[in-house]
Every structure is written in structure tokens, then in C-alpha cells.
């Protein structure tokens, strides 16, 4: 979870889609707006699903 902050770009591991982190919680949830316009909330094994983009 370290490094996941609002406004950071992420990449979905499976298909490479890019997104922006909208929010994070102290319980480990991350909200993402994807390039396709869809939104997602992830709170289980986030590090295996998302990769931070520099």
C-alpha cells in the first residue's frame, strides 16, 4: 500500500489500462478512475492488481 496517493497514476497488471487514484483509506482501499471512464474500488491485494506509474 505504500505509495498509493490521490492523483498518482496506476496501471492494471492484466491489460495495462491506465488510471488515476481518486482516494485511499487507512484500511487499504484504493479508488481508481480508469481511462475508459469506469471507476473501481480495490481493497484486497492491491499490490497484485495495480502498479504505480512514475
C-alpha positions in Angstrom: 0.0 0.0 0.0 3.0 2.3 0.4 3.0 5.0 -2.2 -0.7 4.9 -3.2 -1.8 8.5 -3.0 -4.5 10.6 -4.6 -3.6 11.8 -8.0 -1.0 9.1 -8.7 -1.2 7.1 -12.0 -1.6 3.4 -11.8 -1.5 0.6 -14.4 -3.7 -2.5 -14.2 -1.4 -5.6 -14.4 -3.7 -7.7 -16.6 -4.3 -5.5 -19.5 -2.2 -2.4 -19.0 -5.1 0.1 -18.7 -4.1 3.3 -17.1 -5.9 5.1 -14.3 -5.7 7.8 -11.6 -6.1 7.2 -7.9 -9.1 9.2 -6.7 -8.8 8.3 -3.0 -7.2 6.0 -0.5 -8.2 5.0 3.1 -6.2 4.0 6.1 -7.8 0.5 5.8 -6.1 -0.1 2.5 -8.8 0.7 0.0 -8.0 2.5 -3.2 -10.4 4.2 -5.6 -9.4 4.5 -9.2 -10.8 6.2 -12.3 -9.8 4.3 -15.4 -9.0 5.8 -18.8 -12.2 4.1 -20.1 -14.2 6.3 -17.7 -15.1 3.4 -15.4 -14.4 3.6 -11.6 -13.2 0.8 -9.3 -12.6 0.3 -5.6 -9.9 -2.2 -4.6 -9.2 -3.3 -1.1 -7.8 -6.8 -1.4 -4.2 -7.5 -2.5 -4.0 -4.1 -4.3 -0.3 -4.6 -4.9 -1.1 -7.7 -7.1 -3.6 -5.8 -9.2 -2.2 -2.3 -9.6 1.3 -1.0 -10.4 2.2 2.6 -9.7 3.5 4.5 -12.8 6.3 7.1 -12.4 
